[in-house]
């Protein structure tokens, strides 16, 4: 299987951290004039099982929906749970990292880190119009 070259990372930096250092071109929420970015929320959840993960994701999604109706444009886009690692990641769209933290805090869903990311699709599209990295691979 062929994979495209990965740009070299500085010592100890992850691809997520590299992407998070980029300033995303933020897209506008239709009709609202608000700009949004995508954020990755990392969670290490000792003792979490799939049932509890589904409940927590539903709770944070409901809270995001309430906040969107009240005052803030924030939405949970995707979530992935790795039971063997007791680890979960969620992607949110929001105008700021503060709103992503707030929706998770209001929902009572603990997190370890929130970073802005550029989502990349298999066809090369990104949530950012710029090309990230160089052709230098490892």
C-alpha positions in Angstrom: 0.0 0.0 0.0 1.3 3.4 -0.9 1.1 6.4 1.4 1.9 10.0 0.4 5.1 11.4 2.0 4.7 12.8 5.5 6.4 16.1 6.1 9.2 15.9 8.7 8.0 16.8 12.2 10.1 18.7 14.8 11.4 16.5 17.6 8.5 15.3 19.7 5.8 17.0 17.7 2.8 15.0 16.4 1.1 15.5 13.1 -1.9 16.9 15.0 0.3 19.5 16.7 1.9 20.4 13.4 -1.6 20.9 11.8 -2.7 22.8 14.9 0.0 25.4 14.4 -1.3 26.3 11.0 -3.8 29.2 10.8 -6.9 27.7 9.1 -8.7 29.7 6.5 -12.0 29.7 8.4 -15.2 29.2 6.6 -18.4 31.2 7.1 -21.5 29.7 8.6 -24.2 30.1 6.0 -26.2 33.2 6.6 -24.7 34.0 10.0 -21.5 35.8 9.1 -19.6 33.7 11.8 -16.3 32.1 10.9 -15.7 28.5 12.0 -12.7 26.2 12.4 -12.5 22.5 13.2 -11.1 21.4 16.6 -10.0 18.0 17.8 -10.9 17.1 21.4 -8.8 14.3 22.9 -10.0 12.4 25.9 -8.3 9.7 28.0 -11.2 8.0 29.8 -10.1 5.2 32.3 -12.9 2.8 32.8 -15.1 4.1 30.0 -17.0 1.5 28.1 -19.0 1.8 24.8 -22.3 2.4 26.5 -20.9 5.3 28.6 -19.1 6.7 25.6 -22.4 6.8 23.6 -24.2 8.5 26.5 -21.4 11.1 26.8 -21.4 11.8 23.1 -25.2 12.2 23.1 -24.9 14.6 26.1 -22.3 16.8 24.5 -24.2 16.8 21.2 -27.4 17.9 22.9 -25.5 20.7 24.7 -24.0 21.9 21.4 -27.5 22.0 19.9 -28.7 24.0 22.9 -25.8 26.4 22.6 -26.3 26.8 18.9 -30.0 27.8 19.5 -29.1 30.2 22.3 -26.0 32.1 21.4 -23.1 30.2 19.9 -22.5 28.2 16.7 -20.8 25.1 17.9 -21.4 21.5 16.5 -20.0 18.1 17.2 -19.1 16.6 13.8 -17.6 13.2 14.5 -16.5 11.0 17.5 -14.3 7.9 17.6 -13.8 5.7 20.7 -10.9 3.2 21.1 -12.1 0.9 23.9 -8.7 -0.9 24.2 -7.0 2.4 24.9 -9.8 4.0 26.9 -9.4 6.9 24.4 -11.8 9.1 22.5 -11.4 11.9 19.9 -14.2 14.2 18.8 -14.2 16.8 16.0 -16.1 20.0 16.6 -16.8 23.0 14.4 -16.9 26.4 16.2 -15.6 30.0 15.8 -13.2 29.5 18.7 -11.5 27.0 20.9 -13.1 28.6 23.9 -16.6 27.6 22.7 -15.4 24.0 22.2 -14.1 23.9 25.8 -17.4 25.5 27.0 -19.7 23.0 25.4 -17.7 20.1 26.8 -17.6 21.7 30.3 -21.3 22.4 30.2 -22.0 18.8 29.2 -19.7 17.5 32.0 -17.6 15.6 29.5 -13.9 15.7 30.6 -11.1 16.3 28.0 -7.4 16.4 28.0 -6.6 18.6 25.1 -8.4 20.8 22.5 -6.5 21.8 19.3 -7.4 23.4 16.0 -6.9 21.0 13.1 -7.1 20.8 9.4 -9.2 17.8 8.3 -7.8 16.0 5.2 -9.9 13.8 2.9 -8.6 10.9 0.7 -9.0 13.0 -2.4 -6.6 15.7 -1.0 -9.3 18.2 0.0 -8.7 19.9 3.3 -10.7 22.2 5.6 -8.0 24.7 4.7 -7.4 25.8 1.1 -3.6 25.9 1.5 -1.3 22.9 1.0 0.2 21.8 4.3 3.8 20.5 4.4 6.3 19.8 1.7 7.0 16.9 -0.6 9.8 15.7 1.8 8.8 12.3 3.2 10.2 9.9 5.8 
